[in-house]
């Protein structure tokens, strides 16, 4: 941004903004709260920001969080149950406090897309859903991508700390995808990635968790309100399920296993980068100590490692 925008500057333009937009609000994009900003100061939270859309959950593609982290403005179309909104997110300067100005405009009957005889609202809403999915979905597996991880994980960490509830993170790595690619080709390797992605999606309930492709043959799973014991049970079910996947190519059985690093926290000071690093550190231990297993403890000393693997 060429010039930082402050609350004092907004106060001078408030009447004009209210004439141009249906809603003007200040949001804490990390805690997902709309703030009262009377007297040109950010006051106490009044409501959760995503309640405005009546969707029942956090926005998958949060441009306000991106605006804050990247320090530039973003615009997107947001689809509600009955209406289509244009949302503009503008980062604010407020002494290091994460604040974003959101400008919301009901554009349900004001956007024209191309030419043709469209069903009222239907074609545009379908197009918006497709565009938003392109931003946050991995093209091969249809799971969430790194952009989604970068936007969503900080929110889940913050909510865990505020609600005094645990959040668990898995980092998963296919043990032998390189060998599969070398022996059977990348087309087969891609099919394996799709099969694993489908299995992971079926094992995670969307109301408390999500799955993303972290990169290459690595996947990331975040489970909210889930302690380490419950998270381990889920991880073990995933590990054993992948081991049982039946893959045949030209009458040859292709073995498949996975290693998992698991970390649980409810610490507000835990950054998303640090959270992933902890899980990655444990994943490295799982790979180093035989693969096809789960590591849930730090491995600063070998004696402290807890390794879990299917017996026999």
C-alpha positions in Angstrom: 0.0 0.0 0.0 1.3 3.5 -0.8 -0.2 5.0 2.3 -1.3 3.4 5.6 -4.9 4.0 6.6 -5.7 4.9 10.2 -9.0 5.1 12.1 -8.7 8.9 12.2 -8.6 9.0 8.5 -11.7 6.7 8.3 -13.7 8.8 10.6 -13.4 11.7 8.2 -14.8 9.6 5.4 -17.4 7.5 7.3 -20.5 9.2 6.0 -19.4 8.8 2.4 -18.5 5.2 2.9 -21.9 4.4 4.4 -23.6 5.9 1.4 -21.5 3.8 -1.0 -21.7 0.5 0.9 -24.3 -1.5 2.8 -22.0 -2.3 5.7 -18.8 -0.7 6.9 -17.0 -2.5 9.8 -13.7 -2.9 11.5 -12.6 -6.6 11.9 -9.9 -8.4 13.9 -9.2 -11.0 11.2 -7.3 -13.4 13.5 -9.9 -13.6 16.2 -12.7 -13.2 13.6 -14.5 -10.4 15.6 -16.2 -7.3 14.5 -15.0 -4.4 16.7 -16.9 -1.3 18.0 -14.8 1.7 16.8 -16.6 4.7 18.2 -14.5 7.8 19.0 -11.9 6.6 16.4 -10.7 3.8 18.6 -11.1 0.0 18.3 -13.2 -1.1 21.2 -14.7 -4.3 22.5 -15.9 -7.0 20.1 -19.6 -7.1 19.3 -20.0 -10.2 17.2 -18.3 -12.9 15.1 -17.5 -11.5 11.6 -18.7 -14.5 9.6 -22.2 -14.5 11.2 -23.0 -11.9 8.6 -23.1 -14.5 5.9 -25.3 -16.9 7.8 -23.2 -19.8 6.6 -22.6 -21.3 10.0 -18.8 -21.4 9.7 -15.6 -19.5 9.1 -15.0 -18.3 5.5 -12.8 -20.7 3.6 -11.1 -17.9 1.6 -10.7 -15.1 4.2 -9.4 -12.0 2.3 -9.3 -9.9 5.5 -6.7 -12.2 7.0 -4.8 -12.0 3.7 -5.1 -8.2 3.7 -3.6 -8.1 7.2 -0.7 -10.5 6.5 0.2 -9.2 3.1 -0.6 -5.5 4.0 -2.6 -4.8 0.8 -6.2 -4.6 -0.1 -8.2 -7.5 -1.5 -11.7 -7.7 -3.2 -13.8 -10.8 -3.6 -17.4 -12.0 -4.2 -19.0 -13.6 -1.2 -22.1 -15.8 -1.6 -24.7 -15.9 1.1 -27.9 -18.0 1.3 -29.9 -15.4 -0.7 -27.5 -12.6 -1.7 -24.2 -12.0 -3.5 -21.8 -9.5 -1.9 -18.8 -7.6 -3.1 -16.4 -7.5 -0.1 -13.3 -5.2 0.1 -10.7 -5.7 2.8 -8.3 -2.9 3.6 -5.5 -3.3 6.2 -5.3 -0.6 8.9 -2.5 0.8 10.9 -3.2 0.6 14.6 -0.1 0.0 16.6 0.5 -3.6 15.6 -3.1 -4.6 16.4 -4.5 -6.8 13.6 -7.3 -4.6 12.1 -9.0 -4.6 8.7 -11.6 -2.3 7.3 -14.4 -4.4 5.5 -16.6 -2.7 3.0 -19.7 -4.8 2.0 -22.0 -4.2 -0.9 -25.0 -6.2 -1.8 -24.5 -6.8 -5.5 -27.1 -9.6 -6.1 -28.9 -7.8 -8.9 -26.1 -5.3 -9.9 -23.4 -7.6 -11.5 -23.7 -8.5 -15.2 -21.5 -11.4 -16.4 -21.0 -11.8 -20.1 -24.0 -12.4 -22.4 -26.8 -14.9 -22.6 -30.1 -15.9 -21.0 -29.1 -16.8 -17.4 -31.3 -18.1 -14.6 -31.6 -15.2 -12.1 -28.7 -15.3 -9.7 -27.9 -19.0 -10.5 -25.1 -18.7 -13.0 -23.3 -15.9 -11.2 -23.4 -17.7 -7.8 -22.1 -20.9 -9.4 -19.3 -18.9 -11.0 -18.4 -17.3 -7.7 -18.2 -20.7 -6.0 -16.0 -22.0 -8.7 -13.6 -19.0 -8.6 -13.3 -19.1 -4.8 -12.6 -22.8 -4.9 -9.8 -22.3 -7.5 -8.0 -20.0 -5.0 -8.0 -22.4 -2.0 -8.1 -25.9 -3.6 -5.3 -28.1 -4.9 -5.9 -28.8 -8.5 -4.8 -32.5 -8.4 -6.5 -33.7 -5.1 -9.2 -31.1 -4.6 -8.1 -30.8 -1.0 -7.3 -27.4 0.4 -3.9 -25.9 -0.6 -1.1 -23.9 1.1 -2.9 -20.6 0.6 -5.8 -22.0 2.7 -3.4 -23.3 5.3 -1.8 -19.9 5.6 -5.2 -18.2 6.1 -7.0 -20.8 8.3 -4.4 -22.2 10.6 -3.7 -18.9 12.5 -7.4 -18.6 13.2 -7.7 -22.1 14.6 -4.7 -21.6 16.9 -6.2 -18.3 18.1 -9.7 -19.8 18.7 -8.1 -22.7 20.6 -6.4 -20.4 23.0 -9.4 -18.1 23.4 -11.7 -21.1 24.1 -9.1 -23.0 26.2 -9.5 -26.0 23.9 -6.8 -28.1 22.2 -6.0 -28.1 18.5 -4.1 -30.9 16.9 -2.0 -30.9 13.7 -0.9 -33.9 11.7 1.8 -33.7 9.0 1.7 -36.8 6.9 4.2 -38.0 4.3 3.8 -41.0 1.9 6.8 -43.3 2.5 7.3 -44.6 -1.0 5.8 -42.3 -3.5 9.2 -41.7 -5.1 9.6 -45.4 -5.7 6.1 -45.6 -7.2 6.8 -42.8 -9.5 10.2 -44.3 -10.6 8.8 -47.8 -11.2 5.3 -47.1 -12.5 5.4 -43.5 -13.7 4.0 -40.2 -12.4 0.5 -40.9 -13.8 0.2 -43.8 -11.4 1.8 -41.6 -8.7 -0.9 -39.0 -9.2 -3.6 -41.6 -9.0 -2.1 -42.8 -5.6 -2.2 -39.2 -4.3 -5.8 -38.8 -5.3 -6.8 -42.1 -3.6 -5.0 -41.0 -0.4 -6.6 -37.6 -0.5 -10.1 -39.1 -0.9 -9.4 -41.5 2.0 -8.2 -38.6 4.2 -11.3 -36.5 3.4 -13.6 -39.4 4.4 -11.9 -39.7 7.8 -12.1 -36.1 8.9 -15.4 -34.5 10.0 -15.7 -31.1 8.4 -17.4 -29.6 11.5 -14.2 -29.7 13.5 -11.3 -30.3 11.1 -9.9 -29.9 7.6 -7.4 -31.6 5.3 -4.9 -29.9 2.9 -2.2 -30.9 0.5 0.9 -29.4 2.0 3.1 -30.1 -1.0 4.3 -33.0 -3.1 3.5 -36.2 -1.2 2.8 -34.4 2.1 -0.6 -33.7 3.6 -1.7 -31.6 6.6 -4.7 -32.2 8.9 -6.0 -29.8 11.5 -8.4 -31.0 14.1 -10.1 -28.4 16.4 -11.1 -29.2 20.0 -9.1 -32.4 19.7 -6.6 -33.5 22.4 -3.5 -35.6 21.7 -5.0 -38.9 22.8 -8.1 -38.6 20.5 -5.8 -37.2 17.7 -3.5 -40.2 18.0 -6.5 -42.6 17.6 -7.5 -40.8 14.5 -4.0 -40.7 13.2 -3.6 -44.5 13.8 -6.8 -45.2 12.0 -5.6 -43.1 9.0 -2.2 -44.9 9.1 -3.7 -48.4 9.1 -6.3 -47.4 6.4 -3.6 -46.2 4.0 -1.6 -49.4 4.6 -4.7 -51.4 3.5 -5.3 -49.5 0.3 -5.3 -52.0 -2.5 -3.4 -50.6 -5.5 -2.7 -52.9 -8.5 -0.9 -51.9 -11.7 -0.3 -54.4 -14.5 -1.0 -57.3 -12.1 1.6 -55.9 -9.6 0.6 -55.0 -6.1 1.9 -51.6 -5.0 2.5 -51.3 -1.3 1.7 -48.0 0.3 2.5 -46.6 3.9 2.5 -43.3 5.5 4.5 -41.6 8.3 2.8 -39.0 10.6 4.1 -36.3 12.9 1.5 -35.1 15.4 1.5 -32.0 17.6 -1.2 -30.6 19.9 -1.4 -27.1 21.4 -3.7 -24.5 22.8 -1.1 -21.8 23.2 -2.0 -18.3 21.9 1.7 -17.6 21.4 2.1 -20.5 19.0 2.4 -19.3 15.5 1.2 -21.3 12.5 4.8 -21.6 11.3 6.0 -22.9 14.6 3.1 -25.3 14.9 3.9 -26.8 11.5 7.6 -27.0 12.4 6.8 -29.0 15.5 4.8 -31.5 13.5 7.4 -31.6 10.8 10.1 -32.3 13.4 8.2 -35.3 14.6 7.5 -36.4 11.0 11.2 -36.5 10.5 11.6 -38.7 13.5 9.0 -41.1 12.1 10.8 -41.3 8.8 14.2 -41.7 10.4 13.1 -44.5 12.7 11.6 -46.9 10.2 8.6 -45.1 8.6 5.0 -46.3 8.7 4.5 -44.9 12.2 3.3 -42.0 14.2 5.5 -39.7 16.4 3.7 -37.6 19.1 6.7 -36.6 21.3 9.6 -34.3 20.7 12.8 -36.0 19.6 15.4 -33.7 21.1 16.7 -36.9 22.7 16.2 -40.3 21.3 15.0 -41.7 24.7 12.1 -39.2 24.7 10.7 -40.4 21.4 7.4 -42.2 21.5 7.0 -44.2 18.3 3.8 -46.0 17.3 3.6 -48.7 14.7 1.2 -51.5 13.9 2.5 -54.7 15.6 3.6 -57.5 13.3 
